[in-house]
Amino acid sequence: MSLLTLIERFGTDTGGRAAVHSGNMGDIIHALPAVRELGICRLVLNIVNDPPLGGRALSVGGARFLVPLLLAQPGISCVDLVHVPVGLAVGFGAEAEKPAVTGLPLEHVDPALLGVDYNFDRFRLQPLDRKHLVACHSDAVGASARGEAPWFELPARYTGPKSGLILSLTPRYRSHDSAFFAKLLEGLGPITKVGLPSEAWVYGDIPGDMLTAPDALVLAEALDRAALFIGVPSLPFAIAEGLKLPRIVDQPSHMLNAWPQGANGLAMPDDLAQARALVKDMMARPDAASPHAWHAPRPSAPLDRTVMVGAYPAVRGADFREEDSQWLTLPRTPGAVIADLPLPSIESLGGPLAPPMAKLRLNVKAADRAIIITGVRLIGASGGVAWSLDLTDPSVPEALADSAPGGLLLPPMVNDTGVLLLKADPHAWFTLPIPAAVLGQQAAGGRLIVEASLSDTDSAVATVARHFTGLREQVRGQTIRLDHLDREAAYNRSLLEAMRASTSWRVTAPIRALKERRIVPALKRRLRSIILRLPFGDKVLVLRAKLARRRPATEPAQDLAQVKQAFRAEKQAEFEAFLASGQRLVLPRAEKPLVSIIIVLWNQAELSYACLKALVAETAIPVEIIIADNASSDKTGDLLDRIDGAVIQRNTENLNFLLGVNRAAPLATGDHILLLNNDAVMRPGALRAALETLTSAPDIGAVGGRIVLLNGRLQEAGSLIWRDGSCLGYGRNLPPEAGEVMFQRDVDYCSGAFLLFRRDLFAEMGGFDERFAPAYYEETDFCLRLWQRGLRVVYDPRAVIDHFEFGSSEKSGQALALQQKNRLLFLEKHQEFLTRQFDPAETNILPARTRPTEPRTERVLVLDDRVPLPPLGAGFPRACHLLHAICDSGRLATFYPIDRPDETWEAIQQWLPATAEVILGGGRGGLADFLKSRKGFFDTVIVSRPHNMMLLRALLKDEPDLLGKARLVYDAEAVFAIREKHRARVLGLPDALKRADREIEAELALAGIAQRVVTVSPGEARHYTQRGYRDVHVLGHGLTPAPTPRPFADRHHLLFVGLLQHDESPNVDSLLWFGREIMPLLRPLLPDAVELQAVGRNGAPSLDSLAGSGVRLVGPVEDLTATYDRCRVFIAPTRFAGGIPHKIHEAAAHGIPVVATALLAEQLGWTPGEDLLTADTPEDFARQVAALYQDETLWTKLRTNALARLTAECDPAEFDRRVRAILTF
């Protein structure tokens, strides 16, 4: 199994040797000698953008640029574009040309895990500062190539007379500036400049045409025709080097891994006269070997012992122009360096700043590569501080990392004095995110104060060591997670193999074959319509539900005692190895902590070591760690002697947990306190999640999390207090990701094993009540006192710890005795409060698990096809908003997916309300059992879509009291059979048209068992009111207008958005109709480059017929904002549909005008010609699209009017009000 996911394949995989490379583009070219020597047939290019880890950046566009040249090489038959999936890397978008930082350096990954034979990324482990890139690549994979001879080929080499000069400069990797090259090449030529349009400014006043090649093969052929190549070490130079063309490299003193090898390669002399003579001589004899000998790379010359500080803003039309900077040269002195820079006028640099954030580029040039930025202030013309950089803000290091590729050796790191920057290049720059309004107002006459210091080597090394220790622990955490996933995958594989070996799997093979051909969805619809009309149809549905395949039973839990014994032995060995190594445990300590983590120790040194080691990586939140040792008698003292960064309190006796916390709390300086047991290991992200929740509302007093036992089962997920003072940890022994525990809720209390609260509040309340000493019930009492103050105690499932349990008690029996003693004290202290609690009973666990904020909180169950993630479309954005509105109304929501009962918790937590319970795994076959288990629990049940209502009606006929006293709301949305009637008419299906009216009546009859019906529009509501249904509500969509800013002239292309999975769907029909019949008529009316970009999942086989039609299938895109901003016209050529076209609402909300069919305009109630354009024939549709695409006045009018309609009809507040009305009986 490979860790990589295929994006695109070029050529044919012949099954030969394969190798992976993550860029940069020039580095890939330098790998080709080893590729040829090893007989590699398939190159795998990993799309990545990771400046902090060595400046690697390979975009989809860059990889595609290289493909023609790579496939032209003998032996290479296939080039794959891949990326690391989201579970291992962050931020890759389906259409992103430059994905976010992946965080996964492939040089440390075994080739087998990547599905290849060789990993060229390992060239980065070579000494890049003194070895040639060709040798680095060869040595990394065991080859011997050195690149002395030409190492790649063109399909046909140019044999005619060569002329002209190719010049390739970039903003980086340079030894000479543009003024040098302007004087060097004055009167010589003709000159052709190559590079990116965005970097054209680097050429300054040098004359010549700018060549922007469509791909690397065209670029190589252009270089082959030139008499001479001059450039910096970059992709064009790598091509010239591979072909051994006459070439002169402008070699930077700090970059000694890409010098010319073999014939015709020279370094640019520093002396201008000598350089001009060399260029003239080489241009005069382009076809002869150069008589000039290549000299060895120049040693890196030290910079002057000065510090140069400069700043210049980025403005439209001027980009980052170093020559416009204001500079100040300061003598290098020990300690602080302070630069006071006047800022240039914005207007003098070419135009207004682009909101919302301006970029002010800060240059700090010094021979020292370790610099600590301690402060940056913008002083206005009036003398006041207009802006300052908050170095305590966790986002500041990310902002400073926005530098030239290769500018930093490592990501910026926060230490006790500021932000440490380790520069790869002494000339690196750093970008400051100053608000545009501030910079625009203050630049003229303003000053920039930069405070920095040159770090000594020891401090820099210590900070780097701490940084990498944290990274190591993060990698360890991910390794553990991968191990768990690997075990789960092995278990699932065994289930799959057993299923495939079963008789039922073999018998149903023909049905699966039909499904793969997309025939089954149509058969399902037909079958449903038949079942609706059968007198015994409900019994068929019940039988089908009972026969539905159930989720496999959860694996038996491991014996907890055995697991704990093995865990303790493992941690004891790790602890002993740590003591023997002589290393120190460096814990994070912020100067101004947000959270003070208090850990009370008593013996169990090996468990304490595991707990503390996990905190090394806790750098996302500024923390301090306070350790209170209760006179431990084991090796805990040796552990404490080896710890740096913590506040350590050594008590002379065993104060136990309660008094230990109360004595340590006054030492805390953070805004919040986290209590953490020493036998617990906090998982990455737990503290951040808990802190987000605690600070999200002023009435939250404390936050706890999921506590997982070592055998992989839950210890608790929030806790209950019964009327008799006894307590229950909710969810014990459940799987840790069971739906019943994966939602946020108010609880009676949370365990002190992980409990976060405000420091000042704890002090104000006098800490823990010491009557409960030595331990147990202290956190129960504390949380109950919070409730009595009107403050909530919240359980957050995202905050997770792994807990040994009873690690610091001599034995579990002693702990249980302490619990019983303090229960009686608790019962006496809170007798009045406890009278309002539930009696201890299994039937009361569900209602007691969530502490109501009101005397009676209603509970709502929602049944739908699948978890409603908005990117899915097809009514799920509305369903997601419905869940949010239910939760926002103060009700408790449970969601049960029927047809697709599985989803990732990451996606659920991203889109759904944090307080919504989602029940996964049950599906259609488990619905009856679920409803039985929750009988009497829900006040209202909402069922969406006709086929789900059919199933529920059938279950209720089989067991009429299945819902208890719950009210039933049928969220019909639309009459879907009417859509099928439209489809039959459009496609000419006479049989379907004949039965359409009967199917409409059968679908409308489904609402007969509901107390209330909900539709998506007034038009759909009329279908029900005309059949006699009186309690019918309309719930459309809730959208906030967010028009994208790009003007008409800067937009291009047409846009279509929709799910394109099945041939029979309205979306696929409309796209095929547009591509086959409208696009040929439209092409002569619009510029040649205009295309239709179709966004959405596209699995329908018929879409293959659109190849070459001008329709580009983009695929799914999670965030469509940038897509809406790029495109000029949205099309909705839907010929049959029901409900209301949400896609038009979405397009209008983003400010892109629409051309649609009259059917959709009627469903919306919008006015053609005013709010949108409409057409129903291919000729009219093409004319309307062309008119809207070319007429800016019309475009602006429709955009403005549609935004006004959307504001009036899709107000989110009105949506929420209607949901509350639907739920009020």
LINDATA-V177829 format. One record per backbone hydrogen bond with DSSP energy under -0.5 kcal/mol. CO is the residue of the C=O (numbers start at 1). NH is the residue of the N-H. E is the energy in kcal/mol with one decimal. If there is no record, write none. Layout:
BEGIN
{{CO	NH	E} {CO	NH	E}}
END
This chain:
BEGIN
{{3	85	-0.9} {5	83	-1.6} {8	81	-3.1} {10	79	-2.7} {12	14	-0.8} {17	41	-2.1} {17	42	-2.2} {18	117	-2.0} {18	118	-1.6} {19	44	-3.2} {20	120	-2.3} {21	46	-2.3} {24	28	-1.9} {25	29	-1.5} {26	30	-1.8} {27	31	-0.8} {28	31	-0.8} {29	32	-1.4} {31	34	-0.5} {31	35	-2.0} {32	36	-2.7} {33	37	-2.2} {34	38	-2.4} {35	39	-0.7} {35	40	-2.1} {36	39	-0.8} {39	17	-0.5} {41	77	-2.0} {41	78	-1.7} {42	19	-1.9} {43	45	-0.6} {43	80	-2.7} {44	21	-2.4} {44	46	-0.6} {45	47	-0.6} {45	82	-2.6} {48	58	-3.7} {50	53	-1.3} {50	55	-0.6} {50	56	-0.9} {51	54	-0.7} {51	55	-1.5} {52	54	-0.5} {56	50	-2.8} {58	48	-1.5} {59	63	-2.4} {60	64	-2.6} {61	65	-1.9} {62	66	-1.3} {63	67	-1.4} {64	68	-0.6} {65	216	-3.2} {66	69	-0.7} {66	70	-2.2} {67	71	-2.8} {68	72	-0.8} {70	73	-1.6} {73	76	-1.5} {75	77	-0.7} {77	12	-2.1} {78	43	-2.3} {79	10	-2.5} {80	45	-3.3} {80	82	-0.5} {81	7	-3.7} {81	8	-1.6} {82	47	-3.2} {83	5	-2.9} {85	88	-1.9} {85	89	-2.1} {91	100	-0.9} {93	96	-0.8} {97	60	-0.7} {101	90	-0.5} {102	90	-0.6} {104	106	-0.6} {105	108	-1.4} {106	109	-2.1} {110	113	-1.1} {110	114	-0.7} {111	114	-0.9} {111	115	-0.5} {111	116	-2.2} {112	115	-0.9} {113	3	-2.3} {118	20	-2.0} {118	120	-0.6} {119	122	-1.4} {120	123	-2.1} {121	124	-1.8} {122	125	-1.6} {123	126	-1.5} {126	128	-1.9} {127	130	-1.8} {127	131	-1.2} {132	136	-2.5} {133	137	-2.4} {134	138	-2.3} {135	139	-3.0} {136	140	-1.6} {137	141	-0.9} {138	141	-0.9} {138	143	-3.0} {139	142	-0.7} {164	227	-1.7} {164	228	-1.0} {165	167	-0.5} {165	192	-2.8} {166	230	-2.7} {167	194	-2.2} {168	232	-1.8} {173	233	-0.5} {177	181	-1.4} {178	182	-2.2} {179	183	-2.0} {180	184	-2.5} {181	185	-2.3} {183	186	-0.7} {185	188	-2.2} {190	165	-2.5} {191	209	-1.1} {192	167	-2.7} {193	211	-3.8} {194	169	-0.6} {196	199	-1.7} {197	200	-1.5} {199	202	-1.6} {200	203	-1.8} {201	204	-1.8} {203	206	-2.2} {209	193	-3.2} {209	211	-0.6} {210	212	-0.6} {211	195	-1.1} {211	213	-0.6} {215	219	-1.8} {216	220	-2.6} {217	221	-2.2} {218	222	-1.9} {219	223	-2.2} {220	224	-2.1} {221	225	-0.9} {222	225	-0.6} {222	226	-0.5} {223	226	-1.1} {225	163	-1.6} {228	166	-2.7} {229	248	-2.3} {230	168	-2.3} {231	250	-2.5} {232	234	-1.1} {234	238	-2.4} {235	239	-2.1} {236	240	-2.5} {237	241	-3.0} {238	242	-2.3} {239	243	-2.0} {240	244	-0.8} {240	245	-2.2} {242	151	-1.8} {242	152	-0.9} {246	229	-2.0} {247	266	-1.9} {248	231	-2.0} {249	251	-1.3} {249	268	-2.4} {250	252	-0.6} {252	255	-1.3} {254	256	-0.6} {257	133	-2.6} {262	265	-0.7} {264	247	-2.6} {266	249	-2.6} {271	275	-2.2} {272	276	-2.5} {273	277	-2.1} {274	278	-2.0} {275	279	-2.3} {276	280	-2.6} {277	281	-2.2} {278	282	-2.2} {279	283	-2.3} {280	284	-1.6} {281	285	-0.9} {283	286	-0.6} {285	288	-1.1} {299	301	-0.5} {304	306	-2.8} {305	332	-1.5} {307	309	-0.5} {307	330	-2.6} {308	365	-3.0} {309	328	-1.7} {310	363	-3.3} {311	326	-1.8} {312	361	-2.5} {313	315	-0.5} {315	318	-1.9} {315	319	-1.6} {319	315	-0.6} {319	321	-1.0} {320	322	-0.7} {321	324	-1.6} {322	325	-1.7} {325	327	-0.6} {326	311	-1.4} {328	309	-2.4} {328	330	-0.5} {330	307	-2.4} {335	454	-0.9} {337	339	-0.5} {337	452	-2.5} {339	341	-0.6} {339	450	-2.5} {341	448	-2.7} {343	445	-0.6} {346	349	-1.7} {346	351	-0.8} {347	350	-1.3} {352	316	-1.1} {353	355	-0.7} {356	436	-1.6} {358	360	-0.5} {359	314	-2.3} {359	361	-0.6} {360	432	-2.6} {361	312	-1.6} {361	363	-0.5} {362	430	-2.9} {363	310	-2.1} {364	366	-0.5} {365	308	-2.5} {369	371	-0.7} {369	423	-2.6} {370	455	-1.8} {371	373	-0.6} {371	421	-3.0} {372	374	-0.7} {372	453	-1.9} {373	419	-2.1} {375	451	-3.2} {376	389	-2.4} {377	379	-0.6} {377	449	-3.1} {378	380	-0.5} {378	386	-2.6} {378	387	-1.3} {379	447	-2.6} {380	383	-1.7} {384	380	-2.7} {384	386	-0.8} {387	378	-3.4} {388	390	-0.6} {389	391	-1.1} {390	393	-1.5} {393	396	-2.0} {395	399	-2.0} {396	400	-2.6} {397	401	-1.2} {399	402	-1.3} {401	403	-2.5} {404	407	-2.8} {407	424	-1.4} {407	425	-0.9} {413	420	-3.6} {418	415	-2.7} {418	420	-0.6} {419	373	-2.4} {420	413	-2.0} {420	422	-0.5} {421	371	-2.2} {421	423	-0.7} {422	409	-3.2} {422	410	-0.8} {425	428	-2.1} {426	366	-0.8} {428	364	-1.1} {430	362	-3.7} {432	360	-1.9} {432	434	-1.8} {434	358	-1.6} {435	439	-2.5} {436	440	-3.2} {437	441	-1.8} {438	442	-2.1} {439	443	-2.1} {443	445	-0.6} {443	446	-1.5} {446	343	-2.2} {447	379	-3.0} {447	449	-0.5} {448	341	-2.7} {448	450	-0.6} {449	377	-2.5} {449	451	-0.5} {450	339	-2.5} {450	452	-0.5} {451	374	-2.1} {451	375	-1.6} {452	337	-4.2} {453	372	-3.0} {453	455	-0.7} {456	460	-2.2} {457	461	-2.9} {458	462	-2.4} {459	463	-2.3} {460	464	-2.6} {461	465	-2.7} {462	466	-2.2} {463	467	-2.4} {464	468	-2.8} {465	469	-2.0} {466	470	-2.1} {467	471	-2.1} {468	472	-2.6} {469	473	-2.0} {470	474	-2.1} {471	475	-2.8} {472	476	-2.3} {473	477	-2.5} {474	478	-2.4} {475	479	-2.6} {476	480	-2.5} {477	481	-2.2} {478	482	-2.8} {479	483	-2.3} {480	484	-2.3} {481	485	-2.7} {482	486	-2.6} {483	487	-2.2} {484	488	-2.5} {485	489	-2.7} {486	490	-2.2} {487	491	-2.2} {488	492	-2.7} {489	493	-2.5} {490	494	-1.9} {491	495	-1.9} {492	496	-2.4} {493	497	-2.7} {494	498	-2.1} {495	499	-2.4} {496	500	-2.7} {497	501	-1.4} {499	502	-1.3} {502	506	-1.4} {503	507	-2.6} {504	508	-2.0} {506	509	-1.1} {507	510	-0.5} {508	512	-1.9} {509	513	-2.0} {510	514	-1.9} {511	515	-2.2} {512	516	-2.4} {513	517	-1.0} {514	519	-2.3} {514	520	-0.5} {515	518	-2.2} {519	523	-1.9} {520	524	-2.9} {521	525	-1.9} {522	526	-2.1} {523	527	-2.8} {524	528	-2.5} {525	529	-2.0} {526	530	-1.7} {527	531	-2.7} {528	532	-2.3} {529	533	-0.7} {530	533	-0.9} {530	534	-0.8} {531	534	-0.8} {534	537	-1.3} {536	540	-1.4} {537	541	-1.9} {538	542	-2.2} {539	543	-2.3} {540	544	-2.5} {541	545	-2.4} {542	546	-2.2} {543	547	-1.9} {544	548	-0.9} {545	548	-0.6} {559	563	-2.2} {560	564	-2.7} {561	565	-2.0} {562	566	-2.3} {563	567	-2.6} {564	568	-2.6} {565	569	-1.9} {566	570	-2.3} {567	571	-2.6} {568	572	-2.3} {569	573	-2.0} {570	574	-2.1} {571	575	-2.5} {572	576	-2.5} {573	577	-2.2} {574	578	-2.0} {575	579	-2.4} {576	580	-2.3} {577	581	-1.4} {578	582	-0.7} {578	583	-0.6} {579	582	-0.7} {584	586	-0.8} {585	587	-0.7} {585	644	-2.7} {590	593	-0.6} {593	671	-0.7} {594	672	-1.8} {595	597	-0.6} {595	624	-1.8} {596	598	-0.6} {596	674	-2.5} {597	599	-0.5} {597	626	-3.2} {598	676	-2.1} {599	628	-2.7} {600	678	-0.6} {601	630	-3.0} {603	602	-0.6} {604	607	-0.5} {604	608	-2.4} {605	609	-2.6} {606	610	-1.6} {607	611	-2.3} {608	612	-2.8} {609	613	-2.7} {610	614	-1.4} {611	615	-0.6} {612	615	-0.9} {612	616	-0.6} {613	616	-1.0} {614	617	-0.6} {615	618	-1.7} {617	619	-2.2} {622	594	-2.6} {622	595	-1.7} {623	590	-2.5} {624	597	-3.0} {624	626	-0.5} {625	627	-0.6} {625	647	-2.8} {626	599	-2.5} {626	628	-0.5} {627	629	-0.6} {627	649	-3.5} {628	601	-3.1} {628	630	-0.6} {629	631	-1.4} {629	651	-2.6} {634	637	-0.7} {635	639	-1.8} {636	640	-2.6} {637	641	-1.9} {638	642	-0.6} {639	642	-1.4} {640	643	-1.4} {642	585	-3.0} {644	587	-3.0} {646	648	-0.6} {647	627	-3.1} {647	649	-0.5} {648	650	-0.6} {649	629	-2.8} {649	651	-0.8} {651	631	-0.6} {653	655	-1.1} {655	659	-0.8} {656	660	-1.6} {657	661	-2.5} {658	662	-2.3} {659	663	-2.3} {660	664	-1.5} {661	665	-2.5} {662	666	-0.6} {664	667	-1.9} {665	668	-1.8} {671	759	-2.0} {671	760	-0.5} {672	596	-2.9} {673	675	-0.5} {673	757	-2.1} {674	598	-2.7} {674	676	-0.5} {675	755	-1.6} {677	680	-1.3} {679	804	-2.5} {680	682	-0.5} {681	802	-2.5} {683	686	-2.0} {685	689	-2.2} {686	690	-2.3} {687	691	-2.6} {688	692	-2.4} {689	693	-2.1} {690	694	-2.6} {691	695	-2.1} {693	696	-1.3} {694	697	-0.5} {697	700	-1.3} {699	701	-0.6} {699	792	-3.6} {701	758	-0.6} {702	794	-2.6} {703	756	-2.6} {704	796	-2.5} {705	718	-0.5} {706	708	-0.6} {706	801	-2.2} {707	715	-3.3} {707	716	-1.4} {708	803	-3.1} {709	712	-1.8} {711	558	-0.7} {712	736	-0.8} {713	709	-3.2} {714	733	-2.9} {716	707	-2.4} {718	717	-0.9} {718	730	-2.0} {719	748	-0.8} {719	749	-1.4} {720	722	-0.5} {720	728	-1.9} {722	725	-1.9} {726	722	-3.1} {728	720	-2.9} {728	730	-0.7} {729	732	-1.2} {730	717	-1.9} {731	734	-2.4} {734	714	-2.4} {735	738	-1.9} {738	741	-2.0} {738	742	-0.6} {739	742	-0.8} {739	918	-0.5} {745	795	-3.0} {746	851	-3.0} {749	719	-2.3} {751	754	-1.2} {753	677	-2.0} {754	705	-0.6} {755	675	-2.8} {756	703	-2.1} {757	673	-3.1} {758	762	-1.9} {759	763	-2.2} {760	764	-2.4} {761	765	-1.9} {762	767	-2.8} {763	766	-1.5} {768	770	-0.6} {769	772	-2.0} {770	773	-1.4} {774	658	-1.7} {777	781	-2.7} {778	782	-2.1} {779	783	-2.6} {780	784	-2.1} {781	785	-2.2} {782	786	-1.6} {783	787	-2.1} {784	788	-2.0} {785	789	-0.9} {786	789	-0.8} {786	791	-2.6} {787	790	-1.7} {792	701	-3.2} {792	702	-1.5} {792	794	-0.5} {793	747	-2.6} {794	704	-2.2} {795	745	-1.5} {795	797	-0.5} {796	706	-0.6} {796	799	-1.4} {798	800	-0.8} {799	706	-2.3} {800	683	-2.3} {801	708	-2.8} {801	803	-0.5} {802	681	-2.5} {803	710	-0.6} {806	809	-0.6} {811	814	-0.5} {811	815	-1.5} {812	816	-2.2} {813	817	-1.9} {814	818	-2.0} {815	819	-2.1} {816	820	-1.9} {817	821	-2.1} {818	822	-2.1} {819	823	-1.5} {820	824	-1.3} {821	825	-1.1} {822	826	-2.6} {823	827	-2.7} {824	828	-1.9} {825	829	-2.1} {826	830	-2.2} {828	831	-0.7} {830	834	-2.3} {831	835	-0.9} {832	835	-0.6} {833	836	-1.6} {834	837	-1.7} {838	723	-2.6} {839	841	-0.8} {841	844	-1.3} {842	845	-1.2} {844	848	-1.9} {845	849	-1.4} {846	849	-0.7} {846	850	-0.5} {849	851	-0.5} {850	852	-0.6} {856	858	-0.5} {858	892	-2.7} {859	939	-2.7} {859	940	-1.7} {860	894	-2.6} {861	942	-3.4} {862	896	-2.6} {863	944	-2.5} {864	898	-2.7} {865	899	-1.1} {865	900	-2.5} {867	869	-1.9} {868	870	-0.5} {869	872	-2.1} {870	873	-1.8} {873	876	-2.3} {875	879	-1.8} {876	880	-2.5} {877	881	-2.1} {878	882	-2.3} {879	883	-1.9} {880	884	-2.1} {881	885	-2.6} {882	886	-2.3} {883	887	-2.3} {884	888	-2.9} {885	889	-1.3} {886	891	-1.5} {887	890	-1.8} {891	893	-0.5} {892	860	-3.2} {893	917	-2.7} {894	862	-2.8} {895	919	-2.6} {896	864	-1.4} {897	923	-0.6} {898	924	-1.3} {899	901	-0.5} {900	867	-0.6} {901	921	-2.7} {904	908	-2.1} {905	909	-2.9} {906	910	-1.3} {907	911	-1.9} {908	912	-2.5} {913	916	-1.5} {914	744	-3.1} {917	895	-3.5} {918	920	-0.8} {919	897	-0.7} {921	551	-0.5} {922	926	-1.1} {923	926	-0.6} {923	927	-0.6} {924	927	-0.9} {926	930	-2.2} {927	931	-2.7} {928	932	-2.2} {929	933	-2.3} {930	934	-1.4} {932	935	-1.3} {934	937	-2.6} {934	938	-0.7} {939	967	-2.7} {940	861	-2.6} {941	943	-0.5} {941	969	-3.1} {942	863	-3.1} {943	971	-2.7} {945	948	-0.5} {945	949	-1.6} {946	950	-2.5} {947	951	-1.6} {948	952	-2.3} {949	953	-2.7} {950	954	-2.0} {951	955	-2.3} {952	956	-2.6} {953	957	-1.8} {954	958	-1.5} {955	959	-1.9} {959	962	-1.7} {961	964	-1.6} {963	966	-1.9} {967	941	-3.1} {967	969	-0.5} {968	1011	-2.3} {968	1012	-1.3} {969	943	-2.6} {969	971	-0.8} {970	972	-1.6} {970	1014	-2.6} {971	945	-1.4} {972	974	-3.1} {973	1016	-2.9} {974	976	-1.1} {975	978	-1.4} {975	979	-0.8} {976	980	-1.6} {977	981	-1.6} {978	982	-2.3} {979	983	-2.5} {980	984	-2.4} {981	985	-2.1} {982	986	-2.7} {983	987	-2.7} {984	988	-0.7} {984	989	-2.8} {988	990	-0.7} {989	993	-2.0} {990	994	-2.0} {991	995	-1.5} {992	996	-0.6} {993	996	-0.6} {993	997	-0.5} {995	999	-2.0} {996	1000	-2.2} {997	1001	-2.1} {998	1002	-2.2} {999	1003	-2.2} {1000	1004	-2.4} {1001	1005	-1.7} {1002	1006	-0.5} {1003	1006	-1.2} {1004	1007	-1.2} {1005	1008	-1.8} {1006	1009	-0.9} {1007	1010	-1.5} {1012	970	-2.8} {1013	1033	-3.2} {1014	972	-1.1} {1014	973	-1.6} {1015	1035	-3.2} {1017	1021	-2.1} {1018	1022	-1.9} {1019	1023	-0.8} {1020	1023	-0.6} {1020	1024	-0.8} {1021	1024	-0.8} {1021	1025	-2.4} {1022	1026	-2.5} {1024	1027	-0.8} {1024	1029	-2.1} {1025	1028	-1.4} {1030	1032	-1.5} {1031	1013	-2.5} {1033	1015	-2.6} {1037	1039	-0.6} {1039	1041	-0.6} {1047	1050	-0.8} {1048	1051	-1.5} {1053	1128	-2.4} {1053	1129	-1.2} {1054	1093	-2.6} {1055	1131	-2.6} {1056	1095	-3.1} {1060	1099	-1.0} {1060	1100	-2.0} {1062	1065	-1.6} {1065	1069	-2.2} {1066	1070	-2.5} {1067	1071	-2.3} {1068	1072	-2.6} {1069	1073	-2.4} {1070	1074	-2.2} {1071	1075	-2.9} {1072	1076	-2.7} {1073	1077	-2.2} {1073	1078	-1.0} {1074	1078	-0.9} {1074	1079	-3.1} {1078	1081	-0.6} {1078	1082	-1.8} {1079	1083	-2.3} {1080	1084	-0.6} {1082	1085	-1.4} {1082	1086	-0.8} {1083	1086	-1.0} {1087	1090	-1.5} {1091	1054	-2.7} {1091	1093	-0.6} {1092	1094	-0.7} {1092	1112	-3.4} {1093	1056	-2.5} {1093	1095	-0.7} {1094	1114	-2.4} {1094	1115	-1.0} {1095	1058	-2.4} {1097	1060	-3.0} {1100	1103	-1.5} {1101	1104	-1.9} {1102	1105	-1.5} {1103	1106	-2.0} {1104	1107	-1.5} {1106	1109	-2.3} {1106	1111	-0.6} {1110	1092	-2.8} {1110	1112	-0.5} {1111	1113	-0.6} {1112	1094	-2.9} {1112	1114	-1.0} {1115	1096	-1.6} {1118	1120	-0.6} {1120	1124	-2.9} {1121	1125	-2.0} {1122	1126	-1.4} {1123	1127	-1.9} {1126	1052	-2.7} {1129	1055	-2.2} {1130	1155	-2.3} {1132	1134	-1.2} {1132	1157	-1.3} {1140	1142	-1.4} {1141	1144	-1.1} {1141	1145	-1.2} {1142	1146	-2.7} {1143	1147	-2.3} {1144	1148	-2.8} {1145	1149	-2.5} {1146	1150	-1.3} {1147	1152	-2.1} {1148	1151	-1.6} {1149	1042	-2.9} {1150	1044	-2.3} {1151	1153	-0.5} {1153	1130	-2.8} {1154	1173	-2.3} {1155	1132	-2.6} {1156	1175	-1.5} {1157	1161	-1.7} {1158	1162	-2.4} {1159	1163	-2.1} {1160	1164	-2.1} {1161	1165	-2.1} {1161	1166	-1.6} {1166	1168	-0.6} {1167	1170	-1.7} {1167	1171	-2.8} {1167	1172	-1.0} {1172	1169	-3.1} {1173	1156	-2.8} {1177	1181	-2.8} {1178	1182	-2.4} {1179	1183	-2.0} {1180	1184	-2.5} {1181	1185	-2.4} {1182	1186	-2.4} {1183	1187	-2.4} {1184	1188	-2.4} {1185	1189	-2.4} {1186	1190	-1.5} {1187	1191	-1.6} {1190	1192	-0.8} {1191	1195	-2.4} {1192	1196	-2.6} {1193	1197	-2.1} {1194	1198	-2.5} {1195	1199	-2.2} {1196	1200	-2.3} {1197	1201	-2.5} {1198	1202	-2.6} {1199	1203	-1.9} {1200	1204	-1.7} {1201	1205	-2.4} {1202	1206	-2.6} {1203	1207	-2.3} {1204	1208	-1.8} {1205	1209	-2.5} {1206	1210	-2.7} {1210	1039	-3.0} {1211	1215	-2.1} {1212	1216	-2.4} {1213	1217	-2.0} {1214	1218	-2.3} {1215	1219	-2.0} {1216	1220	-2.1} {1217	1221	-1.9} {1218	1222	-2.3} {1219	1223	-1.8} {1220	1224	-0.5} {1221	1224	-0.8} {1223	1225	-0.6}}
END
